[in-house]
Amino acid sequence: MKIAMIGTGYVGLVTGTCFAELGNSVICVDNDLNKIKKLNQGIIPIYEPGLEEMVHKNMEAKRLDFTSEIEEAIKVSDIIFIAVGTPPKENGEADLSSVEKVSAIVADVMTEYKLVVGKSTVPVNTGRWIKKTINIRNIKGVDFDIASNPEFLREGSAINDFLHPDRIVIGVESEKAKNLLCELYKPIDAPILVTDIESAEIIKHASNSFLATKISFINAISIICELSGADVRKVAEGMGLDKRIGKDFLSAGAGFGGFCFPKDLSAFIKIAENLGYDFRLLKEVENINSEQKKTIVKKIRENLWNLNEKTVGILGLSFKPNTDDIRYAPSIDIIGELLKENVQIKAYDPQAMERTKRIFPNIVYCRNPYEVCEGTDALVILTEWDEFKELDMKRVKALLKTPIIIDGRNIFDPEIMREDGFLYTGIGTK
Ligand code: NAD
C-alpha cells in the first residue's frame, strides 16, 4: 500500500519505517526541513535501538522516502497517517493546530479516495473535527474516510512494540476503512480491536492515564513503606504476583516523565472537564508525581544538609532508559530545583546529554559515570540505564567526596550498598 506519514517524530519515523519494513511504500513528511535533510542523508534524529539499520535498509530498498513536500506525498498515497505533535497548551489541553493544518491540506490536495488516519494522541471527537475540516473544503466531493489508530509504542523499545503489540486499535465508521487498515496490519500477529472512532480515541488516553495511575499508586505506597519501615520492592512484588494487578508499572521511583504520560494525563483531565466531569482521581495522580520529584531533592538535602556550593552528580537524564528523550523527564525538574539552590551539577547520560545541553548549557557534562563521581558530594540516579547497574562500586566509592547515593530508581540493593560503605537512600526502602 502507498502510505504518507505526516509528522516524522518518534512515532511517525518508527511507524513509517516499520510499515515500509512490512513491504509498503512509505513517504514520511515533516515541516522541519533540517530533519528531512538529515534523514535523506541517512542521519537519524533520535536514538531508538534498531531504528537506524531499519531506516537505511528500507531507504535502499526504495520503500521509504523523506520529504517536506506534503502535497505531493498526499497525492500519491492511499492512506494518510497524521502523526504530528499534539503538545500541551498552558491549560493542559492538547494543541491540535498541526492536526487541523494537515487535515486542511489533505482536503485541498485530494482528487481521489483517501483514508485519513489519526495516529497522534488526540482528545475524543478530534476525528469528527478532522472530518468536518475536510468536508468544508472538499468542494469537489471527493470520497474519503477518516479513522483513528492510536499508537501504543514505547520509546526505547518502539520497533519491537510496533511489530509485536499487545493489540491494534482501529476506530472506523466504514467497512472500506476497516478493510484497508485490517489489510495493512495483516502481517502483524496481534488482536485487532475494531471500534467506533470516539472509543478508539478514548482507549489511548484511558490506557496512558491508567498506567500513570499505577506508577503514582506505587509511589504513594513507597511513602507508606518509608513511614512504616516496609520495603516497597517487596510490596510491589507481592502485589504484582496477583494476575489481576500484574507486575508491570509497579516500580517506585523519581516519578514518570516523557512526552506521553504527563501531557496525556493533563489532556485527559481537561477533556473530562470540558465534558462536565471532574476527574479528581487523575488530578491526584499528577500531584503525587510532582511531589515525587520534590522527594528526590528532599532526600538530597537530608543527606547533604546545606546545598549551597555542594556538588551533586546526576546519572541519567532521559525520562527512561534506551531513549534520548528528555521531554518532561524528572531530571529536568530536579536539576532546575538544585540549580536554584546554587548546587554544582555534574551529569552523565549515555544518550541524552546533547538534548539536555540545550536546556542546561552551564552544568558539567561528563564522559562517563566515573567522571561524575570525582569529587562529588552525592550521587543521584535518575534513569535506570543498564550501564549504571554494572558500575564498579569500589571505584565509585573511591572517587566520591562523600559516599552518598540517592537511588531514584532503586537499581541497587540497599543492604549491599551499606555493606560496601555507602550512605544509601532509595525510594520506599529501608
Ligand atoms: P514529535 O514531536 O517527536 O514529532 C512530531 C513531528 O511532527 C515533528 O517532527 C514535527 O516537526 C512534525 N510536525 C508538526 N507539525 C507538522 C506539520 N504541520 N506538517 C508536518 N510535520 C509536522 O512527537 P512524537 O513523540 O512523535 O508524537 C507524535 C504524536 O504521537 C503525539 O500526539 C504523541 O502524543 C503521540 N504518541 C507519542 C508516543 C511516544 O512515545 N513519543 C507514543 C504514542 C503516541
Residues whose N, C-alpha, C, O or C-beta is under 5 A from the ligand:
A	BS01	NAD	I6 G7 T8 G9 Y10 V11 G12 V29 D30 N31 D32 A83 V84 G85 T86 S98 K101 K119 S120 T121 E151 F152 L153 R154 E155 F259 C260
